[in-house]
Amino acid sequence: MDETQKGVQSLRNEIRREVRAIFKMNMTFEGWSVPEMDDEEAAQKIIEVMQEALDELKKENEEN
């Protein structure tokens, strides 16, 4: 394992916690905005937006 892989591996749990926190924060905000929301549908839509953002980051990174 090279130094880059070691560095990213050490951040793995932190990155996962942060992604989960962003998801939960957005679910909370959505619940405040739309009290009668369908939690399952809202979760799916938020995950879709998060995936789009990750895909954009991946594309930007590949272009550099």
C-alpha positions, 0 to 999 in steps of 0.5 A: 500500500503506497502513501496515498492509499494509506492516507485515504484509508486513514480518512475512510471512517471520517469520510463515511461519517461526514457523508452520513451526517450530510444525508441526515442533516438534509433529511432533517431540513426536508422534514422541517420544510415538508412535515407531511413528506414521505421519508422513504421517497425523500431519502431516495431523492436526497441520495440521488442528488448526493450521487449526482454531486459525487459524479460531478466531483469524479468527472472534475477530478478526471478532467484535471 
